[in-house]
Amino acid sequence: MKPVRWIAIMLSSAALAGCASWFNNQHRTAERGSVVEYLYPQGDKPALKPSLPELHLPLWVGIAFVPGDNYSNLGEGDRNQLIDRVKAAFANRPYIAKIETIPSNYLRSRGGFGNLEQAARMFNVDVVVLLSYDQVQFTDTNRLSLLYWTIVGSYLINGNQYDVNTLVDASVFDVSSRSLLFRAPGTSQVKGTAPRVILSEDARQARAEGFRLAVEDLLPRLDAQLENFRTRIREEKAARIVRAGSAESAEAAKP
C-alpha cells in the first residue's frame, strides 16, 4: 500500500474515532398514579361543600401509593422505603397513635373512595396519606456516540442522554368524611448520560433516584402543612376534634 494512501486511511480513522454521530431519536417514558383518577374514576367531581371532618385523637394513620394504570417500575420494596421516609414526618407527634403502611395490592386502580374505605377498615386507620406521582423520562441519542477502533475492528458505543422529572404529591384524607385535610408536593430532576449498552440500568437507577429526591423535597413541606393544619383547626375550625374517652366534640381543641 502506498504511504500516502496509508496516511489518508489513518487520518480518516482518527477523525472517525474523534467524531460523534448525529442521531435525531427521542424516546419518552412516563409513569403516573393520579389521586383524582383513583378516587373519582367515573369523572365525578368532589363535593363543593364536603362535611366537616371529625378527627378522633389520637389518630391512626395509613400511608399508601396511589395505584397507576400501567406496570410500575417502582417495586414494592422501593415504595416501602419511600413510605418509611414519609412516616418520619408523622412520627413522634402526640396526637398520632400509629402509622400503618398499606401495601399496593390493597388498592385497586380507579377503585374510588369505596376501595379506600375498605383498605382503611382492614388496617383500622382513620386518616390515609395517598402518595400520587408523575414521572417522565426523556432519552435521546446525541453526539456522545464514539467509534472505538480495536485490533479486531471498530466498536460503536452510542451515547444517550436521559432527563428524569418526578413529582410526588402527598394528599391527606379523612376517610369517614372523604375530606382532603391538606396536601404537600415534592419535585426532582435527575440528569445524566450513559452509553447505550448500560443505559437501561442507569435509567432505572435515575428513575429510583428521582422518586427518592422528590420525597426528600416533599418532607419539609409536609411537616409545614401538618403544623399549618393545626393552626387552621384552632383558628378556622377546619375540623372537629374528639379526644379518646370524650363523647363530645371540641371544635376549638388543639391537636
Protein Blocks (a to p, Z undefined) as FASTA:
>chain_A
ZZklmmmmmmmmmmmmmpccdddddcdddddddfklmmmmnopacdfbdcdddddddddd
dddddddfbdcfbdfklmmmmmmmmmmmmgoiakbfbdcdddfklpcghkbjmlmmmmmm
mnopabdcdddddddddddddfkbccdddfkbccdddddddddddddddddddfklopaf
bdcdddddddddddfklmmmmmmmmmmmmmmmmmmmmmmmmmmmmmmmmmmmmmnopacc
ddehiabdcfkbcZZ
